[in-house]
Amino acid sequence: MRLSVIGCGYLGAVHAAAMASIGHEVVGIDVDARKIEALSKGEAPFFEPGLPEILAEGIASGRLTFTTDMSAASGAKVHFIGVGTPQQKDGYAADLTYVNAAVDALLPYLSPGDIVAGKSTVPVGTAAALAPRIEAGGATLVWNPEFLREGFAVKDTIDPDRLVVGVADGAGVSSRSARSTTGEGAMDAASVLREVYAPAVAKGTPFLVTDLATAELVKVAANAFLATKISFINAMAEIAEVTGADVTQLADAIGHDVRIGRRFLGAGIGFGGGCLPKDIRAFSARAEELGRGESVAFLREVDEINLRRRDRAVQLVVDALDGQVFQKKVTVLGAAFKPYSDDIRDSPALDVAVRLHGLGAQVTVTDPEAIDNARRVHPQLTYVADRDEAIRDADALVLVTEWDEYRRELAPSHASTLTAGRVIVDGRNGLDPAAWRAEGWTYLGMGRP
């Protein structure tokens, strides 16, 4: 099938390359000429494992092309909208400027029978507002939310854990079937999306057909739940810190309850990135607009708990250095908001580094992939790519991104030969406290005695 993907940022570039890898003919379209030039050469503009390989394969096969010319969308059966929805500069609501611009630019090139599939994370009600403009040209709008995890985005696109397609006037939900009580045209569109994702559907991936509003809510509800789970265990870490309890043991114990589960119960400096923080804020803002702000009022506390943990990590460093960090050499291990990514958007790791710098510490930041991005945003920090060089002569280390080369491969005995001090703050609770303490280190975790 011929597909177009409008927007070639993180979501769009991965989606375009992944769709080409399963056999579709795909054109990716973006207004950023520099990005399109890089993608056309098979160069990923960001770090994502597996993406360079499928980019190169798709371009070499001729199934994947990139352009700035929207007219290239002509002739495609399905047009995916994958542009960004950042937080508004003057509030918490999502900025739909790019979504509206993408639809406006695409409209002249739609043909009767075409399908426009929204993938961007948008406030509930957005699809219903867009649908009349798209339907006026004989095309059909569906909403097909993405559920990508940075670092695993290629796998999550090709082999997702579920597929959701929201259609107009949808009244029924089906699993692995496009039959429901929706209208004939809408179900035709759902059937086409089943064909787009045929390899995943053939493996038994649940294929859920919903109304448009439900499809929009699925993504933000999932993110709100995950953020709440993370902030819950971080709230328990705050209690553990004043009672002498160990939050990691607490998480293990409650995680054995099948109703709770252990995943996303890792206490630390909290979540960041381009999705969870801005999505829960946008969800709260939309609920207020709908007159149901009280329904998700708890998300404000989720956000506040998350930000407090960054404060706590900084305070642990200050306390470990006897209340004085001015001119002390502190090495921050990590800049990306999570491992296997170079994404520094709302990164807790960088936030901790910047706060320590603001207190007068001589901060060195190291990261396997995110240094260039971090330097552009925070040039006041010192960046060293090599881990051992970064920790040399440091008075304290702070683990803030759980890359294997810090969490698994940095032995305390080896670190002792390089650093000036013996203080390590484990902002991710990813290290073995006993092993570090046995080497004479002052080990401080998050919510751990």
C-alpha positions as CSV (number, residue, x, y, z in Angstrom):
1,M,0.0,0.0,0.0
2,R,1.2,3.5,-0.6
3,L,1.3,5.6,2.6
4,S,2.3,9.1,3.4
5,V,3.6,10.2,6.8
6,I,3.2,13.9,7.6
7,G,5.8,15.0,10.2
8,C,9.2,13.3,10.4
9,G,10.2,13.9,13.9
10,Y,10.7,11.1,16.4
11,L,7.2,9.6,15.8
12,G,7.0,10.2,12.1
13,A,10.5,9.1,11.1
14,V,10.2,5.8,13.0
15,H,6.7,5.2,11.7
16,A,7.7,5.8,8.1
17,A,10.8,3.6,8.2
18,A,8.9,0.8,10.1
19,M,6.0,0.8,7.6
20,A,8.5,0.6,4.7
21,S,10.2,-2.3,6.5
22,I,7.1,-4.4,6.4
23,G,6.6,-3.8,2.7
24,H,4.6,-0.6,2.2
25,E,5.6,2.2,-0.2
26,V,6.1,5.3,2.1
27,V,6.8,8.9,1.6
28,G,7.7,11.0,4.7
29,I,7.0,14.7,4.5
30,D,8.3,17.5,6.7
31,V,8.8,21.2,6.4
32,D,12.3,20.9,7.9
33,A,14.6,20.7,4.9
34,R,17.7,19.8,7.0
35,K,15.9,16.9,8.6
36,I,14.6,15.6,5.3
37,E,18.1,15.8,3.8
38,A,19.5,13.7,6.6
39,L,16.7,11.1,6.4
40,S,17.0,10.9,2.6
41,K,20.6,9.9,3.2
42,G,19.6,7.2,5.7
43,E,20.8,9.3,8.6
44,A,18.6,9.3,11.7
45,P,18.4,12.8,13.2
46,F,18.2,11.4,16.7
47,F,19.4,8.3,18.4
48,E,17.1,5.3,18.3
49,P,18.3,1.7,18.3
50,G,17.4,-0.1,15.1
51,L,16.3,3.0,13.2
52,P,19.4,3.5,11.0
53,E,19.2,0.0,9.8
54,I,15.6,0.1,8.6
55,L,16.1,3.6,7.2
56,A,19.0,2.4,5.1
57,E,17.1,-0.7,4.0
58,G,13.9,1.2,3.1
59,I,15.8,3.9,1.0
60,A,17.9,1.2,-0.7
61,S,14.8,-0.7,-1.7
62,G,13.1,2.4,-3.1
63,R,10.1,1.9,-0.8
64,L,11.0,4.8,1.4
65,T,11.5,8.4,0.4
66,F,11.4,11.8,2.1
67,T,10.5,15.2,0.8
68,T,9.4,18.7,1.8
69,D,6.8,18.8,-1.0
70,M,3.3,18.0,0.3
71,S,2.1,17.2,-3.2
72,A,4.0,13.9,-2.8
73,A,1.2,12.7,-0.6
74,S,-1.0,12.5,-3.7
75,G,-1.8,8.9,-4.5
76,A,-1.3,7.6,-1.0
77,K,-4.2,5.5,0.4
78,V,-3.5,6.3,4.0
79,H,-2.0,9.6,5.3
80,F,-0.5,9.4,8.9
81,I,-0.3,12.7,10.9
82,G,2.6,12.4,13.2
83,V,3.5,16.0,14.1
84,G,4.3,17.3,17.6
85,T,1.8,18.7,20.1
86,P,4.1,20.6,22.6
87,Q,2.9,22.3,25.7
88,Q,1.7,25.8,25.1
89,K,4.2,28.5,26.2
90,D,1.6,30.3,28.3
91,G,-0.1,27.3,29.9
92,Y,-0.4,23.6,30.3
93,A,-2.7,22.9,27.3
94,A,-1.4,21.2,24.2
95,D,-0.4,23.4,21.2
96,L,-2.3,22.1,18.1
97,T,-0.6,24.5,15.7
98,Y,1.4,21.8,14.0
99,V,-1.6,19.4,13.7
100,N,-3.8,22.1,12.2
101,A,-1.1,23.2,9.8
102,A,-0.4,19.6,8.7
103,V,-4.1,19.0,7.9
104,D,-4.5,22.3,6.1
105,A,-1.4,21.5,3.9
106,L,-2.6,18.0,3.2
107,L,-6.2,18.8,2.3
108,P,-5.6,19.9,-1.4
109,Y,-3.9,16.5,-2.1
110,L,-6.6,14.2,-0.7
111,S,-8.7,12.1,-2.9
112,P,-12.1,10.6,-2.3
113,G,-11.6,7.3,-0.4
114,D,-8.4,8.4,1.2
115,I,-7.9,7.8,4.9
116,V,-6.2,10.3,7.2
117,A,-4.9,8.6,10.4
118,G,-4.0,10.8,13.3
119,K,-1.1,9.5,15.4
120,S,-0.2,12.6,17.3
121,T,-1.2,12.8,21.0
122,V,-4.0,15.3,21.1
123,P,-6.7,16.6,23.5
124,V,-9.9,14.6,23.4
125,G,-12.3,16.3,20.9
126,T,-9.6,17.2,18.4
127,A,-10.5,14.5,15.9
128,A,-14.2,15.5,16.0
129,A,-13.2,19.1,15.2
130,L,-10.9,18.0,12.3
131,A,-13.2,15.4,10.8
132,P,-15.6,17.8,8.9
133,R,-12.7,19.4,7.1
134,I,-11.3,16.1,6.0
135,E,-14.7,14.6,5.1
136,A,-15.5,17.6,2.9
137,G,-13.0,16.2,0.4
138,G,-14.4,12.7,0.5
139,A,-11.7,11.4,2.8
140,T,-12.2,9.6,6.2
141,L,-10.5,10.5,9.5
142,V,-9.5,7.8,12.0
143,W,-7.4,8.1,15.1
144,N,-4.6,5.6,15.5
145,P,-2.6,6.6,18.7
146,E,1.0,5.6,19.1
147,F,2.4,3.8,22.1
148,L,6.1,4.1,21.5
149,R,8.8,3.7,24.2
150,E,12.0,5.6,23.3
151,G,14.8,3.1,22.9
152,F,12.3,0.5,21.7
153,A,10.3,2.5,19.2
154,V,11.1,0.4,16.1
155,K,9.9,-2.8,17.9
156,D,6.9,-1.1,19.3
157,T,5.9,0.1,15.8
158,I,6.4,-3.2,14.0
159,D,5.3,-5.5,16.8
160,P,3.0,-3.4,19.1
161,D,1.3,-4.8,22.2
162,R,-2.1,-3.5,20.9
163,L,-3.5,-1.5,18.0
164,V,-6.2,1.1,18.5
165,V,-8.2,2.7,15.7
166,G,-10.8,5.3,16.5
167,V,-13.5,5.8,13.9
168,A,-16.4,8.3,13.5
169,D,-19.6,7.3,15.1
170,G,-18.0,4.3,16.6
171,A,-20.2,2.5,19.1
172,G,-18.5,-0.9,19.4
173,V,-15.1,-2.3,20.3
174,S,-13.7,-5.4,18.8
175,S,-10.5,-7.4,19.4
176,R,-8.8,-8.8,16.3
177,S,-11.9,-8.0,14.3
178,A,-13.2,-4.9,12.5
179,R,-16.8,-5.9,12.9
180,S,-18.8,-3.6,15.2
181,T,-21.8,-1.4,15.1
182,T,-20.0,1.5,13.4
183,G,-21.0,2.9,10.1
184,E,-20.0,1.2,6.9
185,G,-17.5,3.9,5.8
186,A,-15.9,4.0,9.1
187,M,-15.5,0.2,9.2
188,D,-14.0,0.3,5.7
189,A,-11.4,2.6,7.1
190,A,-10.8,0.3,10.1
191,S,-10.4,-2.6,7.7
192,V,-7.8,-0.6,5.7
193,L,-5.8,0.0,8.9
194,R,-5.9,-3.7,9.6
195,E,-4.3,-4.2,6.2
196,V,-1.7,-1.6,6.9
197,Y,-0.7,-3.5,10.1
198,A,-1.3,-7.0,8.7
199,P,1.9,-8.6,10.0
200,A,1.2,-7.5,13.5
201,V,-2.5,-8.6,13.3
202,A,-1.5,-11.9,11.9
203,K,0.6,-12.5,15.0
204,G,-2.5,-12.0,17.1
205,T,-1.9,-8.4,18.2
206,P,-5.2,-7.1,19.6
207,F,-6.9,-4.8,17.1
208,L,-9.4,-2.5,19.0
209,V,-11.9,-0.4,17.1
210,T,-13.3,2.5,19.1
211,D,-15.0,5.8,18.6
212,L,-12.7,8.8,18.0
213,A,-12.9,10.2,21.6
214,T,-11.9,6.9,23.1
215,A,-8.9,6.5,20.8
216,E,-7.7,10.0,21.8
217,L,-8.2,9.2,25.5
218,V,-6.3,5.8,25.3
219,K,-2.9,7.4,24.9
220,V,-3.3,10.1,27.5
221,A,-5.0,7.8,30.0
222,A,-2.1,5.3,29.6
223,N,0.5,8.0,30.2
224,A,-1.5,9.4,33.2
225,F,-1.6,5.9,34.7
226,L,2.1,5.3,34.2
227,A,3.0,8.7,35.6
228,T,0.8,8.1,38.6
229,K,2.4,4.7,39.3
230,I,5.9,6.2,39.2
231,S,4.9,9.1,41.4
232,F,3.2,6.8,43.8
233,I,6.4,4.9,44.5
234,N,8.3,8.1,44.8
235,A,5.8,9.3,47.3
236,M,6.5,6.1,49.2
237,A,10.2,6.9,49.0
238,E,9.5,10.2,50.7
239,I,7.9,8.3,53.6
240,A,10.7,5.8,53.6
241,E,13.3,8.5,54.0
242,V,11.7,9.7,57.3
243,T,11.1,6.2,58.7
244,G,14.2,4.3,57.7
245,A,12.3,2.0,55.4
246,D,13.7,0.8,52.1
247,V,11.5,1.7,49.2
248,T,13.1,-0.9,46.9
249,Q,12.1,-3.7,49.2
250,L,8.7,-2.1,49.6
251,A,8.3,-2.1,45.7
252,D,9.4,-5.7,45.5
253,A,6.8,-6.7,48.1
254,I,3.8,-4.9,46.7
255,G,4.9,-5.7,43.1
256,H,4.3,-9.4,43.8
257,D,0.6,-8.6,43.9
258,V,-0.6,-9.4,40.4
259,R,-3.1,-6.5,40.6
260,I,-0.2,-4.1,41.1
261,G,2.9,-5.5,39.3
262,R,6.5,-4.5,39.8
263,R,7.0,-2.6,36.5
264,F,7.2,1.2,36.9
265,L,7.7,0.9,40.6
266,G,11.3,2.0,40.5
267,A,11.7,5.0,42.9
268,G,14.3,7.6,41.8
269,I,14.4,11.1,40.4
270,G,11.2,10.6,38.4
271,F,10.1,10.7,34.8
272,G,10.8,13.2,32.1
273,G,10.9,13.2,28.3
274,G,8.7,14.7,25.6
275,C,5.5,12.7,26.5
276,L,4.6,12.0,30.1
277,P,5.2,15.5,31.6
278,K,3.5,17.5,28.9
279,D,0.7,14.9,28.3
280,I,-0.5,14.8,31.9
281,R,-0.5,18.6,32.0
282,A,-2.4,18.8,28.8
283,F,-4.8,16.2,30.0
284,S,-5.5,18.2,33.2
285,A,-5.9,21.4,31.1
286,R,-8.4,19.6,28.8
287,A,-10.4,18.2,31.7
288,E,-10.7,21.8,33.1
289,E,-12.0,22.9,29.7
290,L,-14.6,20.2,29.8
291,G,-15.7,21.2,33.3
292,R,-14.3,18.0,34.9
293,G,-11.0,19.2,36.3
294,E,-11.7,17.5,39.6
295,S,-11.7,14.1,37.9
296,V,-7.9,14.4,37.2
297,A,-7.0,16.8,40.0
298,F,-4.6,14.1,41.4
299,L,-2.4,14.6,38.3
300,R,-1.2,17.9,39.7
301,E,0.1,16.1,42.7
302,V,1.6,13.5,40.5
303,D,3.5,16.2,38.7
304,E,4.6,17.9,41.9
305,I,5.9,14.7,43.4
306,N,7.9,14.0,40.3
307,L,9.6,17.4,40.5
308,R,10.2,17.1,44.2
309,R,12.4,14.1,43.6
310,R,14.8,16.2,41.6
311,D,15.1,18.5,44.6
312,R,15.8,15.5,46.8
313,A,18.6,14.2,44.6
314,V,20.3,17.6,44.8
315,Q,19.8,17.8,48.6
316,L,21.5,14.3,48.9
317,V,24.6,15.6,47.1
318,V,24.7,18.7,49.3
319,D,24.3,16.7,52.5
320,A,26.9,14.2,51.5
321,L,29.4,17.0,50.9
322,D,28.8,18.4,54.4
323,G,26.4,21.1,53.2
324,Q,28.8,22.8,50.9
325,V,29.0,22.1,47.2
326,F,30.6,25.4,46.1
327,Q,33.6,24.7,43.9
328,K,33.2,21.0,44.6
329,K,33.7,18.7,41.5
330,V,30.5,16.8,40.8
331,T,30.1,14.4,37.9
332,V,26.6,13.7,36.7
333,L,26.3,10.3,35.0
334,G,23.7,10.8,32.3
335,A,22.0,13.6,30.4
336,A,19.2,11.9,28.5
337,F,15.9,11.5,30.3
338,K,16.2,7.7,29.9
339,P,18.8,5.2,28.6
340,Y,18.9,4.2,24.9
341,S,17.9,7.7,23.9
342,D,19.5,11.1,23.2
343,D,16.3,12.9,24.2
344,I,16.9,15.6,26.8
345,R,13.4,17.1,26.8
346,D,12.4,17.7,30.4
347,S,15.3,15.5,31.5
348,P,15.5,15.0,35.3
349,A,19.2,14.2,34.8
350,L,20.0,17.6,33.2
351,D,17.7,19.3,35.7
352,V,19.8,17.9,38.6
353,A,23.0,19.0,36.8
354,V,21.8,22.5,36.3
355,R,20.6,22.9,39.9
356,L,24.0,21.7,41.2
357,H,25.7,24.2,38.9
358,G,23.5,26.9,40.2
359,L,24.7,26.1,43.7
360,G,28.3,26.7,42.6
361,A,29.4,23.2,42.0
362,Q,31.9,22.4,39.1
363,V,29.6,20.1,37.2
364,T,30.8,17.7,34.6
365,V,28.1,15.8,32.6
366,T,28.7,12.6,30.7
367,D,26.4,10.5,28.5
368,P,26.9,8.0,25.7
369,E,24.5,9.7,23.3
370,A,23.0,13.0,24.6
371,I,26.0,15.3,25.0
372,D,25.5,17.3,21.8
373,N,21.8,17.9,22.5
374,A,22.6,18.8,26.2
375,R,25.4,21.2,25.2
376,R,23.1,23.2,22.9
377,V,20.5,23.8,25.7
378,H,22.9,24.1,28.7
379,P,26.3,25.3,27.4
380,Q,27.2,26.4,31.0
381,L,27.9,22.8,32.0
382,T,31.1,20.9,31.2
383,Y,30.7,17.9,29.0
384,V,33.1,14.9,28.8
385,A,32.1,11.9,26.6
386,D,34.5,9.4,28.1
387,R,33.1,8.1,31.4
388,D,36.4,7.6,33.1
389,E,37.7,11.0,32.2
390,A,34.5,12.5,33.3
391,I,34.7,11.0,36.8
392,R,38.4,11.7,37.3
393,D,39.1,13.9,40.4
394,A,35.4,14.2,41.2
395,D,34.4,14.8,44.8
396,A,31.0,13.2,44.2
397,L,29.2,11.1,41.5
398,V,25.5,11.3,40.7
399,L,23.8,8.5,38.8
400,V,20.8,10.0,37.0
401,T,20.4,8.0,33.8
402,E,20.6,4.2,34.1
403,W,22.9,3.5,31.1
404,D,24.6,0.1,31.5
405,E,28.0,1.6,31.5
406,Y,27.2,3.4,34.7
407,R,24.8,1.0,36.4
408,R,26.4,-2.4,35.5
409,E,29.9,-1.7,34.1
410,L,31.3,0.9,36.6
411,A,32.9,-1.1,39.4
412,P,33.3,0.8,42.7
413,S,36.9,-0.5,42.9
414,H,37.7,1.0,39.5
415,A,35.9,4.3,40.3
416,S,38.0,4.6,43.5
417,T,41.2,4.8,41.4
418,L,39.9,7.8,39.6
419,T,37.9,10.0,41.9
420,A,39.1,12.4,44.6
421,G,36.1,11.7,46.8
422,R,34.1,8.6,47.7
423,V,30.5,9.9,47.5
424,I,27.9,8.5,45.1
425,V,24.2,9.5,44.9
426,D,22.2,6.9,43.2
427,G,19.3,8.8,41.6
428,R,17.9,5.7,40.0
429,N,18.5,3.1,42.8
430,G,20.3,1.1,40.1
431,L,23.5,0.3,42.1
432,D,24.4,-2.3,44.7
433,P,24.7,-0.3,48.0
434,A,26.7,-3.1,49.7
435,A,29.3,-3.3,46.9
436,W,29.9,0.5,46.9
437,R,30.0,0.7,50.7
438,A,32.4,-2.2,50.9
439,E,34.9,-0.1,48.8
440,G,34.6,2.8,51.3
441,W,32.1,4.9,49.4
442,T,29.3,6.9,51.0
443,Y,26.3,5.5,49.1
444,L,23.0,7.5,49.1
445,G,19.9,6.2,47.3
446,M,16.4,7.5,46.9
447,G,14.2,6.2,49.7
448,R,16.8,3.8,50.9
449,P,18.4,3.8,54.4
